[in-house]
Amino acid sequence: MARCLTDFEYSCYLSEIVVLSAYRGRGMGKLILQSIENYLGCRVAINLRADPSAIGFYSKVGYEPVDNMFRIHREG
């Protein structure tokens, strides 16, 4: 499962990808990303904030780190 917010024109924020533990390591995350990329086309940039444990995955599938993201930390 993936959760995204997009304007379908310029930007898509990918907030999370979830793969059941029984299916991890089988390429499901990569397949989900490819489906999102194909659906949005080449004009829409995909942005995300990776959990530290997922940085290697995103790097491996071609996502590049950027330094110009900002956030306001909020307590839940």
TORTOR-652904 format. One record per residue: residue number from 1; residue in one letter; chain; y, x, z of N, C-alpha, C, O in turn. Coordinates in steps of 0.02 Angstrom, whole numbers, plus 50000, padded with zeros to 5 digits. Layout:
% residues N
<atom lumgu="NUM" zagu="A" migu="A" n_Y="Y" n_X="X" n_Z="Z" ca_Y="Y" ca_X="X" ca_Z="Z" c_Y="Y" c_X="X" c_Z="Z" o_Y="Y" o_X="X" o_Z="Z"/>
...
***
This chain:
% residues 76
<atom lumgu="1" zagu="M" migu="A" n_Y="49942" n_X="50042" n_Z="50000" ca_Y="50000" ca_X="50000" ca_Z="50000" c_Y="50062" c_X="50045" c_Z="50000" o_Y="50062" o_X="50097" o_Z="50032"/>
<atom lumgu="2" zagu="A" migu="A" n_Y="50112" n_X="50023" n_Z="49965" ca_Y="50177" ca_X="50058" ca_Z="49965" c_Y="50231" c_X="50007" c_Z="49978" o_Y="50227" o_X="49949" o_Z="49957"/>
<atom lumgu="3" zagu="R" migu="A" n_Y="50282" n_X="50029" n_Z="50014" ca_Y="50340" ca_X="49986" ca_Z="50027" c_Y="50401" c_X="50021" c_Z="49998" o_Y="50419" o_X="50077" o_Z="50018"/>
<atom lumgu="4" zagu="C" migu="A" n_Y="50434" n_X="49986" n_Z="49951" ca_Y="50492" ca_X="50015" ca_Z="49915" c_Y="50550" c_X="49966" c_Z="49914" o_Y="50541" o_X="49905" o_Z="49920"/>
<atom lumgu="5" zagu="L" migu="A" n_Y="50609" n_X="49994" n_Z="49907" ca_Y="50670" ca_X="49954" ca_Z="49896" c_Y="50705" c_X="49985" c_Z="49836" o_Y="50722" o_X="50044" o_Z="49837"/>
<atom lumgu="6" zagu="T" migu="A" n_Y="50717" n_X="49945" n_Z="49785" ca_Y="50746" ca_X="49972" ca_Z="49723" c_Y="50796" c_X="49924" c_Z="49692" o_Y="50792" o_X="49864" o_Z="49702"/>
<atom lumgu="7" zagu="D" migu="A" n_Y="50841" n_X="49953" n_Z="49653" ca_Y="50887" ca_X="49912" ca_Z="49612" c_Y="50861" c_X="49908" c_Z="49540" o_Y="50893" o_X="49876" o_Z="49498"/>
<atom lumgu="8" zagu="F" migu="A" n_Y="50805" n_X="49939" n_Z="49525" ca_Y="50772" ca_X="49940" ca_Z="49459" c_Y="50816" c_X="49971" c_Z="49405" o_Y="50800" o_X="49965" o_Z="49346"/>
<atom lumgu="9" zagu="E" migu="A" n_Y="50868" n_X="50005" n_Z="49425" ca_Y="50914" ca_X="50035" ca_Z="49376" c_Y="50928" c_X="50108" c_Z="49390" o_Y="50930" o_X="50149" o_Z="49343"/>
<atom lumgu="10" zagu="Y" migu="A" n_Y="50937" n_X="50126" n_Z="49453" ca_Y="50959" ca_X="50193" ca_Z="49470" c_Y="50915" c_X="50226" c_Z="49523" o_Y="50897" o_X="50285" o_Z="49516"/>
<atom lumgu="11" zagu="S" migu="A" n_Y="50897" n_X="50189" n_Z="49575" ca_Y="50865" ca_X="50220" ca_Z="49632" c_Y="50811" c_X="50175" c_Z="49662" o_Y="50815" o_X="50114" o_Z="49662"/>
<atom lumgu="12" zagu="C" migu="A" n_Y="50759" n_X="50208" n_Z="49688" ca_Y="50707" ca_X="50174" ca_Z="49726" c_Y="50696" c_X="50214" c_Z="49790" o_Y="50684" o_X="50274" o_Z="49787"/>
<atom lumgu="13" zagu="Y" migu="A" n_Y="50700" n_X="50181" n_Z="49847" ca_Y="50684" ca_X="50214" ca_Z="49910" c_Y="50612" c_X="50194" c_Z="49929" o_Y="50598" o_X="50135" o_Z="49939"/>
<atom lumgu="14" zagu="L" migu="A" n_Y="50570" n_X="50243" n_Z="49932" ca_Y="50500" ca_X="50232" ca_Z="49951" c_Y="50494" c_X="50245" c_Z="50026" o_Y="50497" o_X="50303" o_Z="50047"/>
<atom lumgu="15" zagu="S" migu="A" n_Y="50486" n_X="50192" n_Z="50065" ca_Y="50487" ca_X="50201" ca_Z="50138" c_Y="50419" c_X="50222" c_Z="50165" o_Y="50417" o_X="50257" o_Z="50215"/>
<atom lumgu="16" zagu="E" migu="A" n_Y="50365" n_X="50202" n_Z="50133" ca_Y="50300" ca_X="50225" ca_Z="50157" c_Y="50244" c_X="50210" c_Z="50107" o_Y="50249" o_X="50165" o_Z="50066"/>
<atom lumgu="17" zagu="I" migu="A" n_Y="50193" n_X="50251" n_Z="50112" ca_Y="50130" ca_X="50239" ca_Z="50078" c_Y="50076" c_X="50238" c_Z="50132" o_Y="50075" o_X="50281" o_Z="50176"/>
<atom lumgu="18" zagu="V" migu="A" n_Y="50033" n_X="50189" n_Z="50129" ca_Y="49979" ca_X="50184" ca_Z="50177" c_Y="49913" c_X="50179" c_Z="50139" o_Y="49904" o_X="50137" o_Z="50095"/>
<atom lumgu="19" zagu="V" migu="A" n_Y="49867" n_X="50223" n_Z="50157" ca_Y="49799" ca_X="50222" ca_Z="50129" c_Y="49750" c_X="50218" c_Z="50188" o_Y="49754" o_X="50257" o_Z="50234"/>
<atom lumgu="20" zagu="L" migu="A" n_Y="49706" n_X="50170" n_Z="50185" ca_Y="49655" ca_X="50164" ca_Z="50238" c_Y="49618" c_X="50230" c_Z="50246" o_Y="49603" o_X="50263" o_Z="50197"/>
<atom lumgu="21" zagu="S" migu="A" n_Y="49602" n_X="50247" n_Z="50308" ca_Y="49570" ca_X="50311" ca_Z="50321" c_Y="49505" c_X="50320" c_Z="50282" o_Y="49487" o_X="50376" o_Z="50263"/>
<atom lumgu="22" zagu="A" migu="A" n_Y="49469" n_X="50267" n_Z="50271" ca_Y="49405" ca_X="50270" ca_Z="50234" c_Y="49416" c_X="50290" c_Z="50161" o_Y="49368" o_X="50313" o_Z="50128"/>
<atom lumgu="23" zagu="Y" migu="A" n_Y="49477" n_X="50283" n_Z="50135" ca_Y="49491" ca_X="50298" ca_Z="50065" c_Y="49533" c_X="50360" c_Z="50055" o_Y="49548" o_X="50379" o_Z="49998"/>
<atom lumgu="24" zagu="R" migu="A" n_Y="49553" n_X="50393" n_Z="50109" ca_Y="49594" ca_X="50453" ca_Z="50103" c_Y="49555" c_X="50509" c_Z="50072" o_Y="49494" o_X="50515" o_Z="50081"/>
<atom lumgu="25" zagu="G" migu="A" n_Y="49590" n_X="50551" n_Z="50034" ca_Y="49557" ca_X="50607" ca_Z="50000" c_Y="49525" c_X="50589" c_Z="49934" o_Y="49490" o_X="50631" o_Z="49905"/>
<atom lumgu="26" zagu="R" migu="A" n_Y="49535" n_X="50529" n_Z="49911" ca_Y="49505" ca_X="50506" ca_Z="49848" c_Y="49557" c_X="50495" c_Z="49793" o_Y="49541" o_X="50468" o_Z="49741"/>
<atom lumgu="27" zagu="G" migu="A" n_Y="49619" n_X="50517" n_Z="49805" ca_Y="49671" ca_X="50511" ca_Z="49755" c_Y="49707" c_X="50444" c_Z="49755" o_Y="49744" o_X="50429" o_Z="49708"/>
<atom lumgu="28" zagu="M" migu="A" n_Y="49698" n_X="50404" n_Z="49807" ca_Y="49730" ca_X="50338" ca_Z="49810" c_Y="49806" c_X="50344" c_Z="49816" o_Y="49842" o_X="50307" o_Z="49783"/>
<atom lumgu="29" zagu="G" migu="A" n_Y="49830" n_X="50390" n_Z="49857" ca_Y="49902" ca_X="50400" ca_Z="49865" c_Y="49934" c_X="50419" c_Z="49799" o_Y="49987" o_X="50393" o_Z="49781"/>
<atom lumgu="30" zagu="K" migu="A" n_Y="49902" n_X="50465" n_Z="49763" ca_Y="49927" ca_X="50487" ca_Z="49698" c_Y="49927" c_X="50428" c_Z="49649" o_Y="49975" o_X="50420" o_Z="49611"/>
<atom lumgu="31" zagu="L" migu="A" n_Y="49875" n_X="50388" n_Z="49650" ca_Y="49871" ca_X="50330" ca_Z="49606" c_Y="49927" c_X="50279" c_Z="49622" o_Y="49956" o_X="50250" o_Z="49577"/>
<atom lumgu="32" zagu="I" migu="A" n_Y="49941" n_X="50269" n_Z="49686" ca_Y="49995" ca_X="50224" ca_Z="49705" c_Y="50062" c_X="50250" c_Z="49679" o_Y="50101" o_X="50212" o_Z="49651"/>
<atom lumgu="33" zagu="L" migu="A" n_Y="50075" n_X="50315" n_Z="49688" ca_Y="50137" ca_X="50344" ca_Z="49663" c_Y="50143" c_X="50338" c_Z="49587" o_Y="50196" o_X="50321" o_Z="49561"/>
<atom lumgu="34" zagu="Q" migu="A" n_Y="50089" n_X="50351" n_Z="49552" ca_Y="50089" ca_X="50345" ca_Z="49479" c_Y="50104" c_X="50274" c_Z="49458" o_Y="50140" o_X="50263" o_Z="49409"/>
<atom lumgu="35" zagu="S" migu="A" n_Y="50076" n_X="50226" n_Z="49494" ca_Y="50089" ca_X="50155" ca_Z="49477" c_Y="50162" c_X="50137" c_Z="49487" o_Y="50191" o_X="50102" o_Z="49446"/>
<atom lumgu="36" zagu="I" migu="A" n_Y="50192" n_X="50162" n_Z="49541" ca_Y="50263" ca_X="50150" ca_Z="49554" c_Y="50305" c_X="50182" c_Z="49500" o_Y="50351" o_X="50151" o_Z="49473"/>
<atom lumgu="37" zagu="E" migu="A" n_Y="50291" n_X="50245" n_Z="49483" ca_Y="50328" ca_X="50281" ca_Z="49432" c_Y="50323" c_X="50246" c_Z="49364" o_Y="50373" o_X="50239" o_Z="49329"/>
<atom lumgu="38" zagu="N" migu="A" n_Y="50264" n_X="50224" n_Z="49346" ca_Y="50254" ca_X="50189" ca_Z="49282" c_Y="50291" c_X="50122" c_Z="49282" o_Y="50322" o_X="50104" o_Z="49231"/>
<atom lumgu="39" zagu="Y" migu="A" n_Y="50289" n_X="50086" n_Z="49337" ca_Y="50323" ca_X="50021" ca_Z="49341" c_Y="50398" c_X="50028" c_Z="49335" o_Y="50431" o_X="49989" o_Z="49301"/>
<atom lumgu="40" zagu="L" migu="A" n_Y="50426" n_X="50079" n_Z="49368" ca_Y="50499" ca_X="50088" ca_Z="49368" c_Y="50525" c_X="50121" c_Z="49304" o_Y="50583" o_X="50111" o_Z="49286"/>
<atom lumgu="41" zagu="G" migu="A" n_Y="50484" n_X="50160" n_Z="49271" ca_Y="50507" ca_X="50196" ca_Z="49211" c_Y="50541" c_X="50261" c_Z="49231" o_Y="50546" o_X="50277" o_Z="49290"/>
<atom lumgu="42" zagu="C" migu="A" n_Y="50564" n_X="50297" n_Z="49181" ca_Y="50591" ca_X="50364" ca_Z="49193" c_Y="50664" c_X="50365" c_Z="49214" o_Y="50688" o_X="50418" o_Z="49234"/>
<atom lumgu="43" zagu="R" migu="A" n_Y="50700" n_X="50310" n_Z="49212" ca_Y="50771" ca_X="50309" ca_Z="49230" c_Y="50783" c_X="50304" c_Z="49305" o_Y="50835" o_X="50326" o_Z="49329"/>
<atom lumgu="44" zagu="V" migu="A" n_Y="50736" n_X="50275" n_Z="49342" ca_Y="50747" ca_X="50262" ca_Z="49413" c_Y="50721" c_X="50321" c_Z="49455" o_Y="50662" o_X="50339" o_Z="49451"/>
<atom lumgu="45" zagu="A" migu="A" n_Y="50765" n_X="50352" n_Z="49494" ca_Y="50746" ca_X="50406" ca_Z="49539" c_Y="50710" c_X="50378" c_Z="49600" o_Y="50730" o_X="50327" o_Z="49627"/>
<atom lumgu="46" zagu="I" migu="A" n_Y="50657" n_X="50412" n_Z="49621" ca_Y="50620" ca_X="50391" ca_Z="49680" c_Y="50638" c_X="50439" c_Z="49737" o_Y="50629" o_X="50500" o_Z="49731"/>
<atom lumgu="47" zagu="N" migu="A" n_Y="50663" n_X="50411" n_Z="49791" ca_Y="50684" ca_X="50450" ca_Z="49850" c_Y="50641" c_X="50430" c_Z="49909" o_Y="50622" o_X="50372" o_Z="49916"/>
<atom lumgu="48" zagu="L" migu="A" n_Y="50626" n_X="50478" n_Z="49952" ca_Y="50588" ca_X="50463" ca_Z="50012" c_Y="50602" c_X="50514" c_Z="50065" o_Y="50628" o_X="50569" o_Z="50052"/>
<atom lumgu="49" zagu="R" migu="A" n_Y="50586" n_X="50497" n_Z="50127" ca_Y="50588" ca_X="50543" ca_Z="50183" c_Y="50516" c_X="50551" c_Z="50205" o_Y="50486" o_X="50504" o_Z="50232"/>
<atom lumgu="50" zagu="A" migu="A" n_Y="50488" n_X="50610" n_Z="50195" ca_Y="50417" ca_X="50621" ca_Z="50209" c_Y="50405" c_X="50638" c_Z="50282" o_Y="50443" o_X="50676" o_Z="50312"/>
<atom lumgu="51" zagu="D" migu="A" n_Y="50353" n_X="50609" n_Z="50309" ca_Y="50329" ca_X="50630" ca_Z="50374" c_Y="50307" c_X="50703" c_Z="50367" o_Y="50279" o_X="50722" o_Z="50316"/>
<atom lumgu="52" zagu="P" migu="A" n_Y="50319" n_X="50744" n_Z="50418" ca_Y="50300" ca_X="50815" ca_Z="50412" c_Y="50228" c_X="50826" c_Z="50391" o_Y="50213" o_X="50874" o_Z="50356"/>
<atom lumgu="53" zagu="S" migu="A" n_Y="50183" n_X="50781" n_Z="50411" ca_Y="50112" ca_X="50789" ca_Z="50392" c_Y="50100" c_X="50773" c_Z="50318" o_Y="50046" o_X="50789" o_Z="50292"/>
<atom lumgu="54" zagu="A" migu="A" n_Y="50148" n_X="50742" n_Z="50285" ca_Y="50139" ca_X="50722" ca_Z="50215" c_Y="50178" c_X="50766" c_Z="50166" o_Y="50174" o_X="50755" o_Z="50105"/>
<atom lumgu="55" zagu="I" migu="A" n_Y="50215" n_X="50815" n_Z="50191" ca_Y="50256" ca_X="50857" ca_Z="50147" c_Y="50213" c_X="50893" c_Z="50095" o_Y="50232" o_X="50895" o_Z="50036"/>
<atom lumgu="56" zagu="G" migu="A" n_Y="50156" n_X="50919" n_Z="50115" ca_Y="50111" ca_X="50953" ca_Z="50068" c_Y="50087" c_X="50907" c_Z="50013" o_Y="50083" o_X="50928" o_Z="49955"/>
<atom lumgu="57" zagu="F" migu="A" n_Y="50072" n_X="50845" n_Z="50030" ca_Y="50049" ca_X="50796" ca_Z="49980" c_Y="50103" c_X="50784" c_Z="49928" o_Y="50089" o_X="50787" o_Z="49868"/>
<atom lumgu="58" zagu="Y" migu="A" n_Y="50164" n_X="50770" n_Z="49951" ca_Y="50218" ca_X="50755" ca_Z="49903" c_Y="50235" c_X="50816" c_Z="49860" o_Y="50249" o_X="50808" o_Z="49800"/>
<atom lumgu="59" zagu="S" migu="A" n_Y="50233" n_X="50875" n_Z="49889" ca_Y="50245" ca_X="50936" ca_Z="49849" c_Y="50191" c_X="50944" c_Z="49797" o_Y="50205" o_X="50962" o_Z="49739"/>
<atom lumgu="60" zagu="K" migu="A" n_Y="50129" n_X="50932" n_Z="49816" ca_Y="50071" ca_X="50940" ca_Z="49771" c_Y="50075" c_X="50893" c_Z="49711" o_Y="50053" o_X="50911" o_Z="49656"/>
<atom lumgu="61" zagu="V" migu="A" n_Y="50103" n_X="50833" n_Z="49720" ca_Y="50106" ca_X="50785" ca_Z="49665" c_Y="50173" c_X="50787" c_Z="49627" o_Y="50188" o_X="50744" o_Z="49587"/>
<atom lumgu="62" zagu="G" migu="A" n_Y="50214" n_X="50839" n_Z="49641" ca_Y="50273" ca_X="50851" ca_Z="49601" c_Y="50340" c_X="50830" c_Z="49629" o_Y="50391" o_X="50836" o_Z="49595"/>
<atom lumgu="63" zagu="Y" migu="A" n_Y="50342" n_X="50804" n_Z="49690" ca_Y="50406" ca_X="50786" ca_Z="49720" c_Y="50440" c_X="50848" c_Z="49748" o_Y="50407" o_X="50892" o_Z="49775"/>
<atom lumgu="64" zagu="E" migu="A" n_Y="50506" n_X="50851" n_Z="49740" ca_Y="50544" ca_X="50910" ca_Z="49761" c_Y="50586" c_X="50894" c_Z="49822" o_Y="50615" o_X="50840" o_Z="49826"/>
<atom lumgu="65" zagu="P" migu="A" n_Y="50589" n_X="50940" n_Z="49871" ca_Y="50633" ca_X="50928" ca_Z="49929" c_Y="50706" c_X="50932" c_Z="49910" o_Y="50726" o_X="50971" o_Z="49866"/>
<atom lumgu="66" zagu="V" migu="A" n_Y="50747" n_X="50891" n_Z="49943" ca_Y="50819" ca_X="50892" ca_Z="49933" c_Y="50854" c_X="50897" c_Z="50001" o_Y="50826" o_X="50875" o_Z="50051"/>
<atom lumgu="67" zagu="D" migu="A" n_Y="50913" n_X="50926" n_Z="50002" ca_Y="50948" ca_X="50936" ca_Z="50064" c_Y="51003" c_X="50886" c_Z="50077" o_Y="51035" o_X="50888" o_Z="50130"/>
<atom lumgu="68" zagu="N" migu="A" n_Y="51015" n_X="50840" n_Z="50032" ca_Y="51074" ca_X="50797" ca_Z="50038" c_Y="51057" c_X="50726" c_Z="50061" o_Y="51089" o_X="50678" o_Z="50039"/>
<atom lumgu="69" zagu="M" migu="A" n_Y="51008" n_X="50719" n_Z="50105" ca_Y="50994" ca_X="50653" ca_Z="50133" c_Y="51022" c_X="50650" c_Z="50203" o_Y="51023" o_X="50701" o_Z="50239"/>
<atom lumgu="70" zagu="F" migu="A" n_Y="51045" n_X="50592" n_Z="50223" ca_Y="51076" ca_X="50582" ca_Z="50289" c_Y="51044" c_X="50523" c_Z="50324" o_Y="51014" o_X="50480" o_Z="50292"/>
<atom lumgu="71" zagu="R" migu="A" n_Y="51050" n_X="50522" n_Z="50390" ca_Y="51027" ca_X="50464" ca_Z="50428" c_Y="51066" c_X="50458" c_Z="50492" o_Y="51095" o_X="50507" o_Z="50516"/>
<atom lumgu="72" zagu="I" migu="A" n_Y="51066" n_X="50399" n_Z="50519" ca_Y="51091" ca_X="50386" ca_Z="50586" c_Y="51030" c_X="50368" c_Z="50628" o_Y="50997" o_X="50318" o_Z="50614"/>
<atom lumgu="73" zagu="H" migu="A" n_Y="51016" n_X="50407" n_Z="50678" ca_Y="50957" ca_X="50393" ca_Z="50720" c_Y="50972" c_X="50334" c_Z="50765" o_Y="51024" o_X="50332" o_Z="50798"/>
<atom lumgu="74" zagu="R" migu="A" n_Y="50926" n_X="50287" n_Z="50768" ca_Y="50934" ca_X="50227" ca_Z="50808" c_Y="50874" c_X="50221" c_Z="50855" o_Y="50817" o_X="50236" o_Z="50836"/>
<atom lumgu="75" zagu="E" migu="A" n_Y="50886" n_X="50200" n_Z="50915" ca_Y="50832" ca_X="50187" ca_Z="50963" c_Y="50805" c_X="50117" c_Z="50951" o_Y="50844" o_X="50071" o_Z="50939"/>
<atom lumgu="76" zagu="G" migu="A" n_Y="50739" n_X="50109" n_Z="50954" ca_Y="50707" ca_X="50045" ca_Z="50941" c_Y="50707" c_X="50000" c_Z="50997" o_Y="50682" o_X="49945" o_Z="50992"/>
***
